[in-house]
C-alpha cells in the first residue's frame, strides 16, 4: 500500500528523508526478521521502489552496515558533544546514563540480537 497522495502532480521526497525512511524500515525489519529480511519487504515498508532502495544503498549489506554505523554514531554522540568542556567523571557518568537509556530499549536489544546473529556474515 502506498502512502503517497494520488495527486496529478507527485512531488518526490528529499533524498535524505527517503534515505531515513529506508533506514528506519530496514532497521525495523532486520529486528523482526533478522538479516533474512528481503529488500522487497524493506522497499515496501519504506514506501519506495526497490530501485530507489538500491540507488540509495547498493545492496542489503550496505544498508545493514549503514544502519549499524548510524546506531553506533548515536551511541558515541554524547561523548563527542560534551567532553571538551567538562570534567571526565561528569562526561563518563552522562555517557553511561545515555548509553543505558539508548541501548536497553526494546528496539535496541532486538537490533543487537540481529547484529550478533549476522556476525557470521560480517566478521
C-alpha positions as CSV (number, residue, x, y, z in Angstrom):
1,X,0.0,0.0,0.0
2,X,1.4,3.4,-0.9
3,X,1.2,6.3,1.5
4,X,1.7,8.7,-1.4
5,X,-1.1,11.0,-2.3
6,X,-2.7,10.3,-5.6
7,X,-2.5,13.9,-6.9
8,X,-2.0,14.6,-10.6
9,X,1.5,16.1,-9.7
10,X,3.5,14.0,-7.4
11,X,6.5,15.5,-5.7
12,X,9.5,13.4,-4.8
13,X,10.6,13.4,-1.2
14,X,14.0,14.8,-0.4
15,X,16.8,12.3,-0.8
16,X,17.7,12.5,2.9
17,X,14.1,11.8,4.0
18,X,14.0,8.9,1.6
19,X,17.2,7.5,3.0
20,X,15.9,7.9,6.5
21,X,12.7,6.1,5.7
22,X,14.6,3.2,4.2
23,X,17.0,3.0,7.2
24,X,14.0,3.1,9.6
25,X,12.2,0.4,7.7
26,X,15.3,-1.7,7.3
27,X,16.1,-1.4,11.0
28,X,12.6,-2.5,11.9
29,X,12.5,-5.4,9.5
30,X,16.1,-6.6,10.5
31,X,15.0,-6.5,14.1
32,X,11.8,-8.6,13.3
33,X,13.2,-11.0,10.7
34,X,17.0,-10.8,11.1
35,X,19.3,-10.4,8.1
36,X,16.9,-12.6,6.1
37,X,14.6,-9.6,5.7
38,X,14.1,-9.1,2.0
39,X,14.8,-6.0,0.0
40,X,11.3,-6.2,-1.4
41,X,9.8,-6.0,2.1
42,X,12.1,-3.2,3.1
43,X,11.2,-1.2,0.0
44,X,7.5,-1.8,0.6
45,X,7.8,-0.8,4.3
46,X,9.7,2.4,3.3
47,X,7.2,3.2,0.6
48,X,9.9,3.4,-2.1
49,X,10.7,1.3,-5.2
50,X,13.2,-1.4,-5.0
51,X,15.3,0.6,-7.5
52,X,15.3,3.6,-5.1
53,X,16.5,1.3,-2.3
54,X,19.4,0.0,-4.4
55,X,20.2,3.6,-5.7
56,X,20.5,4.7,-2.1
57,X,22.4,1.8,-0.7
58,X,23.6,-0.5,-3.5
59,X,23.0,-3.7,-1.6
60,X,21.4,-5.2,1.5
61,X,24.8,-5.5,3.1
62,X,25.4,-1.7,2.6
63,X,22.0,-0.9,4.1
64,X,22.8,-3.1,7.1
65,X,26.2,-1.5,7.5
66,X,24.7,1.9,7.3
67,X,22.1,1.2,9.9
68,X,24.8,-0.2,12.3
69,X,27.1,2.9,11.6
70,X,24.1,5.2,12.3
71,X,23.3,3.4,15.6
72,X,27.0,3.4,16.7
73,X,27.2,7.1,16.0
74,X,24.1,7.7,18.1
75,X,25.8,5.9,21.0
76,X,29.0,7.9,20.7
77,X,27.3,11.3,20.2
78,X,27.0,12.2,23.9
79,X,30.7,11.7,24.4
80,X,31.8,13.8,21.5
81,X,29.3,16.6,22.2
82,X,30.2,17.4,25.8
83,X,33.6,16.0,26.5
84,X,35.9,19.1,25.9
85,X,34.2,21.4,28.4
86,X,33.5,19.1,31.4
87,X,35.2,17.0,34.0
88,X,35.8,13.5,32.7
89,X,33.8,12.0,35.6
90,X,30.7,14.0,34.7
91,X,31.1,13.2,31.0
92,X,31.5,9.4,31.6
93,X,28.6,9.4,34.0
94,X,26.4,11.1,31.5
95,X,27.6,8.9,28.7
96,X,26.9,5.8,30.7
97,X,23.4,7.1,31.6
98,X,22.6,8.0,28.0
99,X,24.0,4.7,26.7
100,X,21.9,2.8,29.1
101,X,18.8,4.7,28.1
102,X,19.5,4.2,24.4
103,X,21.0,0.7,24.4
104,X,18.4,-1.0,26.6
105,X,15.3,-0.1,24.7
106,X,13.3,-3.0,23.2
107,X,14.3,-1.8,19.7
108,X,18.0,-1.6,20.5
109,X,18.1,-5.0,22.2
110,X,16.4,-6.5,19.2
111,X,18.8,-4.9,16.9
112,X,21.8,-6.1,19.0
113,X,20.5,-9.6,18.6
114,X,20.3,-9.1,14.8
115,X,23.9,-7.9,14.7
116,X,25.1,-10.9,16.7
117,X,23.2,-13.3,14.5
118,X,24.6,-11.6,11.4
119,X,28.1,-11.7,12.8
120,X,29.0,-14.8,10.9
121,X,28.4,-12.9,7.6
122,X,30.4,-9.8,8.7
123,X,33.4,-11.0,10.7
